[in-house]
Amino acid sequence: MALYPGSEKETRIPVDVLDAAVLEIFQACGMNEVAARAVTRSLVDADTRGIHSHGVLRVPDYVKKLTEEGVDPKGEPRIVTDAVAALVVDGANNLGAVAMTFAMEKTIERARDVNVAFAAVAGSNHAGTMELYARMAVQAGMIGLAGTNALPIMAPWGGRDKIVGINPLAVAIPGGEMGDFVLDIAFGQTAHGKIRVFAQKGEPIPPDWAFDAAGNPTTDAVAALDGLIRPIGGHKGVGLGMAVGMLSGLLSGGAYGLRPIGPSGIYLGLSIQGLRIG
């Protein structure tokens, strides 16, 4: 069974054609080639791995952020706190894939010298799938962790106020000839973007994915977009989401929950780690 309704009948586009088209779009928005390639890779990689909620579906939203909503296409990420194995990166209000790629590259460099490194990123925006960045560490022969806070879309268990993000976490561990272990999960039953896919297609969502705005279970994708994502495992999912949000937002000085924190608190924070093996 296809993950998304009707996907088995949809038109297929060659990856190189899609990659070139998306790259051109972001360069037209004012991004330099390095930044545009980081964002393009994030979106196209997601589609090629079947994660269409984080793929080129996001291009119109990203373009709007860059051209109308104040995200800076020319923002250059930089290290603002350097403690060798612990870094704080300012994403300069560019798209999240730009900051996340920069931060993971710097983290990998440090981990080569001191075996383990961590970076917290503020001043950033939506970064796409976390597994992409965790896999960067695997490609360097390391264990990678990547997580981010997200806009509040879950309620504390038993409530209906949007306070907690689904705050995903990815872990990637080299597996040699047996294949790598890659886990990328959010702590909601689904991602907001997946519900958007169902809403676009006019299809009902599974009954255990979401609540409507009144806190009632719903299979209506549009009502779910205005409502709440169910946490995985009840209170356990909410608690894990809070933990990743704290590691991402509080350590970086970025945003957490409903209230911005720090000078760049209007943006999302991210956290990443590389661990050298051997």
ChimeraX commands (.cxc) that place a marker at each C-alpha (Angstrom):
marker #1 position 0.00,0.00,0.00 radius 0.5
marker #1 position 1.35,3.45,-0.91 radius 0.5
marker #1 position 2.19,5.79,1.96 radius 0.5
marker #1 position 0.14,8.62,0.45 radius 0.5
marker #1 position -3.20,8.05,-1.30 radius 0.5
marker #1 position -2.90,7.96,-5.07 radius 0.5
marker #1 position 0.90,8.26,-5.06 radius 0.5
marker #1 position 1.34,5.12,-7.15 radius 0.5
marker #1 position -0.40,6.93,-10.06 radius 0.5
marker #1 position 1.50,10.20,-9.86 radius 0.5
marker #1 position 3.96,11.46,-12.47 radius 0.5
marker #1 position 7.61,10.66,-11.79 radius 0.5
marker #1 position 10.29,13.32,-12.44 radius 0.5
marker #1 position 13.96,12.38,-12.93 radius 0.5
marker #1 position 15.98,13.36,-9.87 radius 0.5
marker #1 position 18.50,15.44,-11.84 radius 0.5
marker #1 position 15.72,17.42,-13.51 radius 0.5
marker #1 position 14.01,18.07,-10.18 radius 0.5
marker #1 position 17.30,18.99,-8.51 radius 0.5
marker #1 position 18.20,21.51,-11.23 radius 0.5
marker #1 position 14.75,23.13,-11.18 radius 0.5
marker #1 position 14.66,23.54,-7.40 radius 0.5
marker #1 position 18.23,24.88,-7.32 radius 0.5
marker #1 position 17.33,27.50,-9.93 radius 0.5
marker #1 position 14.29,28.59,-7.92 radius 0.5
marker #1 position 16.29,29.26,-4.76 radius 0.5
marker #1 position 19.05,31.05,-6.60 radius 0.5
marker #1 position 16.37,33.26,-8.16 radius 0.5
marker #1 position 15.28,34.09,-4.60 radius 0.5
marker #1 position 18.72,35.59,-3.92 radius 0.5
marker #1 position 20.57,32.62,-2.43 radius 0.5
marker #1 position 24.16,31.94,-3.37 radius 0.5
marker #1 position 24.89,28.55,-4.91 radius 0.5
marker #1 position 26.19,26.94,-1.69 radius 0.5
marker #1 position 23.08,27.90,0.28 radius 0.5
marker #1 position 20.71,27.01,-2.57 radius 0.5
marker #1 position 22.33,23.59,-2.91 radius 0.5
marker #1 position 21.95,22.90,0.82 radius 0.5
marker #1 position 18.22,23.64,0.69 radius 0.5
marker #1 position 17.74,21.79,-2.61 radius 0.5
marker #1 position 19.52,18.71,-1.27 radius 0.5
marker #1 position 17.30,18.71,1.81 radius 0.5
marker #1 position 14.07,18.76,-0.22 radius 0.5
marker #1 position 15.06,16.44,-3.06 radius 0.5
marker #1 position 16.68,13.95,-0.68 radius 0.5
marker #1 position 13.42,13.75,1.28 radius 0.5
marker #1 position 11.42,13.02,-1.87 radius 0.5
marker #1 position 13.82,10.35,-3.09 radius 0.5
marker #1 position 13.52,8.63,0.31 radius 0.5
marker #1 position 9.72,8.76,0.17 radius 0.5
marker #1 position 9.33,11.50,2.80 radius 0.5
marker #1 position 7.21,13.74,0.58 radius 0.5
marker #1 position 5.91,15.81,3.49 radius 0.5
marker #1 position 9.41,17.33,3.70 radius 0.5
marker #1 position 10.20,17.34,-0.02 radius 0.5
marker #1 position 9.56,19.81,-2.82 radius 0.5
marker #1 position 6.05,20.22,-1.44 radius 0.5
marker #1 position 7.81,22.81,0.72 radius 0.5
marker #1 position 9.18,24.91,-2.14 radius 0.5
marker #1 position 6.26,27.40,-2.31 radius 0.5
marker #1 position 6.41,27.90,1.48 radius 0.5
marker #1 position 10.16,28.42,1.41 radius 0.5
marker #1 position 9.90,30.88,-1.48 radius 0.5
marker #1 position 7.27,32.84,0.43 radius 0.5
marker #1 position 9.50,32.92,3.51 radius 0.5
marker #1 position 12.39,34.24,1.43 radius 0.5
marker #1 position 10.45,36.81,-0.58 radius 0.5
marker #1 position 7.64,37.96,1.72 radius 0.5
marker #1 position 8.12,36.79,5.30 radius 0.5
marker #1 position 11.53,38.14,6.23 radius 0.5
marker #1 position 13.82,35.11,5.95 radius 0.5
marker #1 position 17.19,36.33,4.64 radius 0.5
marker #1 position 18.38,34.46,1.51 radius 0.5
marker #1 position 21.82,36.03,1.91 radius 0.5
marker #1 position 22.26,35.16,5.60 radius 0.5
marker #1 position 25.64,33.53,6.32 radius 0.5
marker #1 position 25.77,31.15,9.33 radius 0.5
marker #1 position 28.61,31.77,11.78 radius 0.5
marker #1 position 29.98,30.39,15.03 radius 0.5
marker #1 position 29.20,32.77,17.89 radius 0.5
marker #1 position 30.42,30.62,20.80 radius 0.5
marker #1 position 33.39,28.30,20.39 radius 0.5
marker #1 position 34.32,25.90,23.20 radius 0.5
marker #1 position 36.08,23.42,20.87 radius 0.5
marker #1 position 33.70,20.48,21.38 radius 0.5
marker #1 position 30.67,22.70,22.02 radius 0.5
marker #1 position 29.56,25.32,19.52 radius 0.5
marker #1 position 26.73,27.81,19.24 radius 0.5
marker #1 position 25.89,28.80,15.68 radius 0.5
marker #1 position 23.88,31.80,14.51 radius 0.5
marker #1 position 21.96,30.76,11.40 radius 0.5
marker #1 position 21.66,34.43,10.30 radius 0.5
marker #1 position 17.92,34.00,9.64 radius 0.5
marker #1 position 18.45,31.95,6.48 radius 0.5
marker #1 position 16.55,28.73,5.82 radius 0.5
marker #1 position 17.28,25.94,8.28 radius 0.5
marker #1 position 19.07,23.63,5.85 radius 0.5
marker #1 position 21.75,26.29,5.37 radius 0.5
marker #1 position 22.46,26.60,9.09 radius 0.5
marker #1 position 22.11,22.88,9.78 radius 0.5
marker #1 position 24.52,21.90,7.01 radius 0.5
marker #1 position 27.07,24.48,8.19 radius 0.5
marker #1 position 26.74,23.39,11.82 radius 0.5
marker #1 position 27.04,19.67,11.09 radius 0.5
marker #1 position 30.09,20.26,8.90 radius 0.5
marker #1 position 31.75,22.20,11.73 radius 0.5
marker #1 position 30.71,19.57,14.27 radius 0.5
marker #1 position 32.24,16.79,12.18 radius 0.5
marker #1 position 35.48,18.79,11.87 radius 0.5
marker #1 position 35.69,19.16,15.65 radius 0.5
marker #1 position 34.79,15.54,16.31 radius 0.5
marker #1 position 37.75,14.46,14.15 radius 0.5
marker #1 position 40.01,16.28,16.64 radius 0.5
marker #1 position 38.32,15.68,20.00 radius 0.5
marker #1 position 36.13,12.61,19.25 radius 0.5
marker #1 position 32.80,14.18,20.19 radius 0.5
marker #1 position 31.24,17.54,19.41 radius 0.5
marker #1 position 27.89,19.29,19.82 radius 0.5
marker #1 position 26.44,22.37,18.18 radius 0.5
marker #1 position 23.32,24.32,19.09 radius 0.5
marker #1 position 21.85,26.60,16.42 radius 0.5
marker #1 position 19.67,29.68,16.83 radius 0.5
marker #1 position 18.55,32.27,14.28 radius 0.5
marker #1 position 17.34,29.57,11.92 radius 0.5
marker #1 position 14.14,28.32,10.28 radius 0.5
marker #1 position 12.53,25.10,9.00 radius 0.5
marker #1 position 15.32,22.60,8.21 radius 0.5
marker #1 position 13.50,19.62,6.67 radius 0.5
marker #1 position 14.28,16.03,7.66 radius 0.5
marker #1 position 16.72,15.52,10.51 radius 0.5
marker #1 position 18.04,12.23,9.12 radius 0.5
marker #1 position 19.87,14.05,6.33 radius 0.5
marker #1 position 22.17,15.76,8.83 radius 0.5
marker #1 position 22.62,12.68,11.01 radius 0.5
marker #1 position 23.63,10.78,7.87 radius 0.5
marker #1 position 26.29,13.42,7.16 radius 0.5
marker #1 position 28.08,12.17,10.28 radius 0.5
marker #1 position 27.75,8.54,9.14 radius 0.5
marker #1 position 29.32,9.46,5.82 radius 0.5
marker #1 position 32.28,10.79,7.84 radius 0.5
marker #1 position 32.52,7.52,9.79 radius 0.5
marker #1 position 30.78,8.90,12.86 radius 0.5
marker #1 position 27.58,8.52,14.81 radius 0.5
marker #1 position 25.23,11.42,14.15 radius 0.5
marker #1 position 22.39,12.92,16.15 radius 0.5
marker #1 position 20.18,15.71,14.90 radius 0.5
marker #1 position 17.12,17.27,16.48 radius 0.5
marker #1 position 15.09,20.43,16.38 radius 0.5
marker #1 position 12.32,22.24,18.14 radius 0.5
marker #1 position 9.23,23.03,16.09 radius 0.5
marker #1 position 6.19,25.23,16.22 radius 0.5
marker #1 position 3.78,24.14,18.99 radius 0.5
marker #1 position 1.26,21.68,17.56 radius 0.5
marker #1 position 0.75,19.27,20.48 radius 0.5
marker #1 position -0.93,19.77,23.84 radius 0.5
marker #1 position 0.26,18.50,27.21 radius 0.5
marker #1 position -1.33,15.09,27.74 radius 0.5
marker #1 position -4.97,15.65,28.67 radius 0.5
marker #1 position -5.04,19.26,27.46 radius 0.5
marker #1 position -5.91,21.01,24.21 radius 0.5
marker #1 position -3.66,24.09,24.16 radius 0.5
marker #1 position -0.83,24.04,21.60 radius 0.5
marker #1 position 2.29,24.26,23.73 radius 0.5
marker #1 position 4.70,21.51,22.57 radius 0.5
marker #1 position 6.21,20.89,19.14 radius 0.5
marker #1 position 6.57,17.39,17.70 radius 0.5
marker #1 position 10.32,18.15,17.92 radius 0.5
marker #1 position 11.95,15.36,15.88 radius 0.5
marker #1 position 15.16,13.47,16.64 radius 0.5
marker #1 position 17.33,11.51,14.22 radius 0.5
marker #1 position 20.07,9.00,15.05 radius 0.5
marker #1 position 22.40,7.50,12.45 radius 0.5
marker #1 position 25.00,4.81,13.23 radius 0.5
marker #1 position 27.40,3.31,10.67 radius 0.5
marker #1 position 26.70,-0.34,10.01 radius 0.5
marker #1 position 29.42,-1.24,7.52 radius 0.5
marker #1 position 28.48,-4.00,5.11 radius 0.5
marker #1 position 25.30,-4.69,7.10 radius 0.5
marker #1 position 23.93,-1.26,6.27 radius 0.5
marker #1 position 23.63,1.85,8.39 radius 0.5
marker #1 position 21.10,2.28,11.18 radius 0.5
marker #1 position 19.06,5.42,10.56 radius 0.5
marker #1 position 16.15,6.51,12.75 radius 0.5
marker #1 position 14.26,9.78,12.24 radius 0.5
marker #1 position 11.12,10.24,14.29 radius 0.5
marker #1 position 9.04,13.08,15.59 radius 0.5
marker #1 position 7.17,12.69,18.85 radius 0.5
marker #1 position 3.75,13.17,17.32 radius 0.5
marker #1 position 1.81,10.41,15.59 radius 0.5
marker #1 position 2.55,12.15,12.29 radius 0.5
marker #1 position 4.14,15.26,10.83 radius 0.5
marker #1 position 2.11,18.36,10.06 radius 0.5
marker #1 position 3.34,18.15,6.48 radius 0.5
marker #1 position 1.89,14.66,6.03 radius 0.5
marker #1 position -1.54,15.92,7.01 radius 0.5
marker #1 position -1.10,18.69,4.44 radius 0.5
marker #1 position -0.53,16.05,1.76 radius 0.5
marker #1 position -3.82,14.34,2.65 radius 0.5
marker #1 position -5.62,17.72,2.78 radius 0.5
marker #1 position -4.33,18.59,-0.70 radius 0.5
marker #1 position -5.66,15.29,-2.03 radius 0.5
marker #1 position -8.98,15.62,-0.20 radius 0.5
marker #1 position -8.40,12.31,1.55 radius 0.5
marker #1 position -9.15,11.36,5.19 radius 0.5
marker #1 position -6.25,10.82,7.57 radius 0.5
marker #1 position -5.91,7.71,9.78 radius 0.5
marker #1 position -8.07,7.94,12.93 radius 0.5
marker #1 position -5.15,7.93,15.38 radius 0.5
marker #1 position -3.22,10.89,13.94 radius 0.5
marker #1 position -4.90,14.04,15.22 radius 0.5
marker #1 position -7.57,15.93,17.15 radius 0.5
marker #1 position -9.68,18.82,15.89 radius 0.5
marker #1 position -9.54,22.28,17.54 radius 0.5
marker #1 position -12.02,21.15,20.22 radius 0.5
marker #1 position -9.83,18.19,21.18 radius 0.5
marker #1 position -11.97,15.52,19.51 radius 0.5
marker #1 position -10.41,12.70,17.43 radius 0.5
marker #1 position -10.77,13.43,13.70 radius 0.5
marker #1 position -10.09,11.89,10.30 radius 0.5
marker #1 position -10.72,15.23,8.53 radius 0.5
marker #1 position -7.33,16.48,7.32 radius 0.5
marker #1 position -8.45,20.12,7.16 radius 0.5
marker #1 position -9.85,20.00,10.69 radius 0.5
marker #1 position -6.62,18.37,11.84 radius 0.5
marker #1 position -4.57,21.23,10.41 radius 0.5
marker #1 position -6.50,23.59,12.68 radius 0.5
marker #1 position -6.31,21.18,15.59 radius 0.5
marker #1 position -3.67,19.12,17.37 radius 0.5
marker #1 position -1.26,16.32,16.50 radius 0.5
marker #1 position -1.56,13.32,18.82 radius 0.5
marker #1 position 1.68,12.59,20.71 radius 0.5
marker #1 position 3.13,9.12,20.42 radius 0.5
marker #1 position 2.70,7.07,23.57 radius 0.5
marker #1 position 0.55,9.67,25.32 radius 0.5
marker #1 position 2.49,11.57,27.97 radius 0.5
marker #1 position 5.74,9.86,26.88 radius 0.5
marker #1 position 5.69,11.54,23.48 radius 0.5
marker #1 position 5.00,14.94,25.03 radius 0.5
marker #1 position 7.86,14.49,27.49 radius 0.5
marker #1 position 10.36,13.44,24.83 radius 0.5
marker #1 position 9.27,16.33,22.62 radius 0.5
marker #1 position 9.85,18.74,25.49 radius 0.5
marker #1 position 13.33,17.32,26.08 radius 0.5
marker #1 position 14.43,17.73,22.45 radius 0.5
marker #1 position 12.93,21.22,22.43 radius 0.5
marker #1 position 14.96,22.20,25.48 radius 0.5
marker #1 position 18.19,20.80,24.04 radius 0.5
marker #1 position 17.54,22.70,20.80 radius 0.5
marker #1 position 16.01,25.98,21.91 radius 0.5
marker #1 position 17.26,26.63,25.42 radius 0.5
marker #1 position 20.91,25.72,24.77 radius 0.5
marker #1 position 21.03,27.84,21.61 radius 0.5
marker #1 position 19.13,30.86,22.90 radius 0.5
marker #1 position 16.48,30.23,20.24 radius 0.5
marker #1 position 12.74,29.84,20.64 radius 0.5
marker #1 position 11.04,27.35,22.93 radius 0.5
marker #1 position 7.33,26.63,23.36 radius 0.5
marker #1 position 5.12,29.71,23.11 radius 0.5
marker #1 position 7.61,32.31,24.31 radius 0.5
marker #1 position 10.72,33.45,22.41 radius 0.5
marker #1 position 13.97,33.28,24.38 radius 0.5
marker #1 position 17.13,35.27,23.76 radius 0.5
marker #1 position 18.03,37.85,21.10 radius 0.5
marker #1 position 17.17,35.53,18.21 radius 0.5
marker #1 position 14.20,33.91,19.88 radius 0.5
marker #1 position 11.83,34.46,16.97 radius 0.5
marker #1 position 13.63,31.67,15.16 radius 0.5
marker #1 position 13.86,27.97,15.74 radius 0.5
marker #1 position 16.91,26.40,17.34 radius 0.5
marker #1 position 18.53,23.12,16.37 radius 0.5
marker #1 position 20.93,20.73,18.05 radius 0.5
marker #1 position 23.38,18.34,16.44 radius 0.5
marker #1 position 26.18,16.02,17.53 radius 0.5
marker #1 position 28.89,13.93,15.91 radius 0.5
marker #1 position 30.66,11.05,17.63 radius 0.5
marker #1 position 33.85,9.64,16.18 radius 0.5
marker #1 position 34.20,5.85,16.16 radius 0.5
marker #1 position 37.55,4.31,17.10 radius 0.5
marker link #1:1,2 radius 0.2
marker link #1:2,3 radius 0.2
marker link #1:3,4 radius 0.2
marker link #1:4,5 radius 0.2
marker link #1:5,6 radius 0.2
marker link #1:6,7 radius 0.2
marker link #1:7,8 radius 0.2
marker link #1:8,9 radius 0.2
marker link #1:9,10 radius 0.2
marker link #1:10,11 radius 0.2
marker link #1:11,12 radius 0.2
marker link #1:12,13 radius 0.2
marker link #1:13,14 radius 0.2
marker link #1:14,15 radius 0.2
marker link #1:15,16 radius 0.2
marker link #1:16,17 radius 0.2
marker link #1:17,18 radius 0.2
marker link #1:18,19 radius 0.2
marker link #1:19,20 radius 0.2
marker link #1:20,21 radius 0.2
marker link #1:21,22 radius 0.2
marker link #1:22,23 radius 0.2
marker link #1:23,24 radius 0.2
marker link #1:24,25 radius 0.2
marker link #1:25,26 radius 0.2
marker link #1:26,27 radius 0.2
marker link #1:27,28 radius 0.2
marker link #1:28,29 radius 0.2
marker link #1:29,30 radius 0.2
marker link #1:30,31 radius 0.2
marker link #1:31,32 radius 0.2
marker link #1:32,33 radius 0.2
marker link #1:33,34 radius 0.2
marker link #1:34,35 radius 0.2
marker link #1:35,36 radius 0.2
marker link #1:36,37 radius 0.2
marker link #1:37,38 radius 0.2
marker link #1:38,39 radius 0.2
marker link #1:39,40 radius 0.2
marker link #1:40,41 radius 0.2
marker link #1:41,42 radius 0.2
marker link #1:42,43 radius 0.2
marker link #1:43,44 radius 0.2
marker link #1:44,45 radius 0.2
marker link #1:45,46 radius 0.2
marker link #1:46,47 radius 0.2
marker link #1:47,48 radius 0.2
marker link #1:48,49 radius 0.2
marker link #1:49,50 radius 0.2
marker link #1:50,51 radius 0.2
marker link #1:51,52 radius 0.2
marker link #1:52,53 radius 0.2
marker link #1:53,54 radius 0.2
marker link #1:54,55 radius 0.2
marker link #1:55,56 radius 0.2
marker link #1:56,57 radius 0.2
marker link #1:57,58 radius 0.2
marker link #1:58,59 radius 0.2
marker link #1:59,60 radius 0.2
marker link #1:60,61 radius 0.2
marker link #1:61,62 radius 0.2
marker link #1:62,63 radius 0.2
marker link #1:63,64 radius 0.2
marker link #1:64,65 radius 0.2
marker link #1:65,66 radius 0.2
marker link #1:66,67 radius 0.2
marker link #1:67,68 radius 0.2
marker link #1:68,69 radius 0.2
marker link #1:69,70 radius 0.2
marker link #1:70,71 radius 0.2
marker link #1:71,72 radius 0.2
marker link #1:72,73 radius 0.2
marker link #1:73,74 radius 0.2
marker link #1:74,75 radius 0.2
marker link #1:75,76 radius 0.2
marker link #1:76,77 radius 0.2
marker link #1:77,78 radius 0.2
marker link #1:78,79 radius 0.2
marker link #1:79,80 radius 0.2
marker link #1:80,81 radius 0.2
marker link #1:81,82 radius 0.2
marker link #1:82,83 radius 0.2
marker link #1:83,84 radius 0.2
marker link #1:84,85 radius 0.2
marker link #1:85,86 radius 0.2
marker link #1:86,87 radius 0.2
marker link #1:87,88 radius 0.2
marker link #1:88,89 radius 0.2
marker link #1:89,90 radius 0.2
marker link #1:90,91 radius 0.2
marker link #1:91,92 radius 0.2
marker link #1:92,93 radius 0.2
marker link #1:93,94 radius 0.2
marker link #1:94,95 radius 0.2
marker link #1:95,96 radius 0.2
marker link #1:96,97 radius 0.2
marker link #1:97,98 radius 0.2
marker link #1:98,99 radius 0.2
marker link #1:99,100 radius 0.2
marker link #1:100,101 radius 0.2
marker link #1:101,102 radius 0.2
marker link #1:102,103 radius 0.2
marker link #1:103,104 radius 0.2
marker link #1:104,105 radius 0.2
marker link #1:105,106 radius 0.2
marker link #1:106,107 radius 0.2
marker link #1:107,108 radius 0.2
marker link #1:108,109 radius 0.2
marker link #1:109,110 radius 0.2
marker link #1:110,111 radius 0.2
marker link #1:111,112 radius 0.2
marker link #1:112,113 radius 0.2
marker link #1:113,114 radius 0.2
marker link #1:114,115 radius 0.2
marker link #1:115,116 radius 0.2
marker link #1:116,117 radius 0.2
marker link #1:117,118 radius 0.2
marker link #1:118,119 radius 0.2
marker link #1:119,120 radius 0.2
marker link #1:120,121 radius 0.2
marker link #1:121,122 radius 0.2
marker link #1:122,123 radius 0.2
marker link #1:123,124 radius 0.2
marker link #1:124,125 radius 0.2
marker link #1:125,126 radius 0.2
marker link #1:126,127 radius 0.2
marker link #1:127,128 radius 0.2
marker link #1:128,129 radius 0.2
marker link #1:129,130 radius 0.2
marker link #1:130,131 radius 0.2
marker link #1:131,132 radius 0.2
marker link #1:132,133 radius 0.2
marker link #1:133,134 radius 0.2
marker link #1:134,135 radius 0.2
marker link #1:135,136 radius 0.2
marker link #1:136,137 radius 0.2
marker link #1:137,138 radius 0.2
marker link #1:138,139 radius 0.2
marker link #1:139,140 radius 0.2
marker link #1:140,141 radius 0.2
marker link #1:141,142 radius 0.2
marker link #1:142,143 radius 0.2
marker link #1:143,144 radius 0.2
marker link #1:144,145 radius 0.2
marker link #1:145,146 radius 0.2
marker link #1:146,147 radius 0.2
marker link #1:147,148 radius 0.2
marker link #1:148,149 radius 0.2
marker link #1:149,150 radius 0.2
marker link #1:150,151 radius 0.2
marker link #1:151,152 radius 0.2
marker link #1:152,153 radius 0.2
marker link #1:153,154 radius 0.2
marker link #1:154,155 radius 0.2
marker link #1:155,156 radius 0.2
marker link #1:156,157 radius 0.2
marker link #1:157,158 radius 0.2
marker link #1:158,159 radius 0.2
marker link #1:159,160 radius 0.2
marker link #1:160,161 radius 0.2
marker link #1:161,162 radius 0.2
marker link #1:162,163 radius 0.2
marker link #1:163,164 radius 0.2
marker link #1:164,165 radius 0.2
marker link #1:165,166 radius 0.2
marker link #1:166,167 radius 0.2
marker link #1:167,168 radius 0.2
marker link #1:168,169 radius 0.2
marker link #1:169,170 radius 0.2
marker link #1:170,171 radius 0.2
marker link #1:171,172 radius 0.2
marker link #1:172,173 radius 0.2
marker link #1:173,174 radius 0.2
marker link #1:174,175 radius 0.2
marker link #1:175,176 radius 0.2
marker link #1:176,177 radius 0.2
marker link #1:177,178 radius 0.2
marker link #1:178,179 radius 0.2
marker link #1:179,180 radius 0.2
marker link #1:180,181 radius 0.2
marker link #1:181,182 radius 0.2
marker link #1:182,183 radius 0.2
marker link #1:183,184 radius 0.2
marker link #1:184,185 radius 0.2
marker link #1:185,186 radius 0.2
marker link #1:186,187 radius 0.2
marker link #1:187,188 radius 0.2
marker link #1:188,189 radius 0.2
marker link #1:189,190 radius 0.2
marker link #1:190,191 radius 0.2
marker link #1:191,192 radius 0.2
marker link #1:192,193 radius 0.2
marker link #1:193,194 radius 0.2
marker link #1:194,195 radius 0.2
marker link #1:195,196 radius 0.2
marker link #1:196,197 radius 0.2
marker link #1:197,198 radius 0.2
marker link #1:198,199 radius 0.2
marker link #1:199,200 radius 0.2
marker link #1:200,201 radius 0.2
marker link #1:201,202 radius 0.2
marker link #1:202,203 radius 0.2
marker link #1:203,204 radius 0.2
marker link #1:204,205 radius 0.2
marker link #1:205,206 radius 0.2
marker link #1:206,207 radius 0.2
marker link #1:207,208 radius 0.2
marker link #1:208,209 radius 0.2
marker link #1:209,210 radius 0.2
marker link #1:210,211 radius 0.2
marker link #1:211,212 radius 0.2
marker link #1:212,213 radius 0.2
marker link #1:213,214 radius 0.2
marker link #1:214,215 radius 0.2
marker link #1:215,216 radius 0.2
marker link #1:216,217 radius 0.2
marker link #1:217,218 radius 0.2
marker link #1:218,219 radius 0.2
marker link #1:219,220 radius 0.2
marker link #1:220,221 radius 0.2
marker link #1:221,222 radius 0.2
marker link #1:222,223 radius 0.2
marker link #1:223,224 radius 0.2
marker link #1:224,225 radius 0.2
marker link #1:225,226 radius 0.2
marker link #1:226,227 radius 0.2
marker link #1:227,228 radius 0.2
marker link #1:228,229 radius 0.2
marker link #1:229,230 radius 0.2
marker link #1:230,231 radius 0.2
marker link #1:231,232 radius 0.2
marker link #1:232,233 radius 0.2
marker link #1:233,234 radius 0.2
marker link #1:234,235 radius 0.2
marker link #1:235,236 radius 0.2
marker link #1:236,237 radius 0.2
marker link #1:237,238 radius 0.2
marker link #1:238,239 radius 0.2
marker link #1:239,240 radius 0.2
marker link #1:240,241 radius 0.2
marker link #1:241,242 radius 0.2
marker link #1:242,243 radius 0.2
marker link #1:243,244 radius 0.2
marker link #1:244,245 radius 0.2
marker link #1:245,246 radius 0.2
marker link #1:246,247 radius 0.2
marker link #1:247,248 radius 0.2
marker link #1:248,249 radius 0.2
marker link #1:249,250 radius 0.2
marker link #1:250,251 radius 0.2
marker link #1:251,252 radius 0.2
marker link #1:252,253 radius 0.2
marker link #1:253,254 radius 0.2
marker link #1:254,255 radius 0.2
marker link #1:255,256 radius 0.2
marker link #1:256,257 radius 0.2
marker link #1:257,258 radius 0.2
marker link #1:258,259 radius 0.2
marker link #1:259,260 radius 0.2
marker link #1:260,261 radius 0.2
marker link #1:261,262 radius 0.2
marker link #1:262,263 radius 0.2
marker link #1:263,264 radius 0.2
marker link #1:264,265 radius 0.2
marker link #1:265,266 radius 0.2
marker link #1:266,267 radius 0.2
marker link #1:267,268 radius 0.2
marker link #1:268,269 radius 0.2
marker link #1:269,270 radius 0.2
marker link #1:270,271 radius 0.2
marker link #1:271,272 radius 0.2
marker link #1:272,273 radius 0.2
marker link #1:273,274 radius 0.2
marker link #1:274,275 radius 0.2
marker link #1:275,276 radius 0.2
marker link #1:276,277 radius 0.2
marker link #1:277,278 radius 0.2
view
